[in-house]
Amino acid sequence: MSGTSGRAVLPQPPTKTIVVYRNGDAFFPGRKFVINQRQMSTFDSFLSSVTRGVEAPFGAVRNVYTPREGHKIHDLVNLQHGERYVAAGGERFKKLEPLTIPSSFFSCVFVFCSVFTNGDVLVPPARILIPKYTLTNWESVLAMVTERVHLRTGAVYRLCTLDGTTLLGPEELENNQYYVAVGAEKFRFSPYFQWVPSRGIIRDNSHHVTERAWPFDQVTASLID
């Protein structure tokens, strides 16, 4: 009998999606973070990702609080899926009055994104408006992308970020982002960024945020019509 045959395989903690705001900054729109055991296994790694993501003027994020009562979060298990939090440095928690944080990032009526064909940089990305009712089911999202992005291999099985990170569900989609549609084949690394304008927000696997252009206002109206 092997030494590992009697070991129980522990289930992975569920993926959580949260929104984090800057301490005392009523004008910061919040940044969404997806937390899963594979990419973010410790609270310190979470703080490092938040530091890169919110790019706060106070520097490194050392504390995370609940937005209303200011309760300090000490561990990843205390973070609740779909909730909002406030990132702070060494300073005390500053409650926003009146509270300007929206009720939930799930309240959006659609997600607008651009999707590349896997490995094909000769064709511009398809601009897709995904309505709220479609966002409730990941298979419906993939079916909608399949209709807009024509892969040589057939149906779209996965959506990935431009650096190849696979999205785990609709809660990981973000407005104004670029993705790659992948079928049964492997993700193909290509210079997708050549199609990305100079302003807007592009996220990579390290949760670093880069400002790049995004002609969202110019195309959204026509897609909604």
NORSULGI-V624358 format. One record per backbone hydrogen bond with DSSP energy under -0.5 kcal/mol. NH is the residue of the N-H (numbers start at 0). CO is the residue of the C=O. If there is no record, write none. Layout:
NH_CO / NH_CO
This chain:
4_1 / 6_3 / 9_7 / 15_34 / 17_32 / 18_82 / 19_30 / 20_84 / 22_86 / 23_93 / 24_21 / 25_23 / 27_24 / 30_19 / 32_17 / 34_15 / 34_32 / 35_33 / 38_35 / 39_35 / 45_41 / 46_42 / 47_43 / 48_44 / 49_45 / 50_46 / 51_47 / 52_48 / 53_49 / 54_50 / 58_55 / 61_59 / 61_87 / 62_87 / 64_85 / 65_70 / 66_83 / 69_65 / 72_63 / 77_74 / 78_75 / 81_16 / 82_79 / 84_18 / 85_64 / 86_20 / 87_62 / 94_92 / 106_103 / 107_104 / 110_129 / 112_110 / 112_127 / 113_176 / 114_125 / 115_178 / 116_119 / 117_180 / 118_187 / 119_116 / 120_118 / 125_114 / 127_112 / 127_125 / 129_110 / 129_127 / 130_128 / 131_108 / 133_130 / 134_130 / 135_131 / 136_133 / 140_136 / 141_137 / 142_138 / 143_139 / 144_140 / 145_141 / 146_142 / 147_143 / 147_144 / 148_144 / 149_147 / 150_148 / 150_153 / 153_150 / 154_152 / 156_154 / 156_181 / 157_181 / 159_179 / 160_164 / 163_160 / 166_158 / 171_168 / 172_169 / 175_111 / 176_111 / 176_173 / 178_113 / 179_159 / 180_115 / 181_157 / 188_186 / 191_189 / 193_190 / 194_191 / 195_192 / 196_194 / 198_211 / 201_199 / 201_209 / 203_207 / 206_203 / 208_51 / 209_201 / 211_199 / 215_213 / 218_214 / 218_215 / 219_215 / 220_216 / 222_218 / 223_219 / 224_220
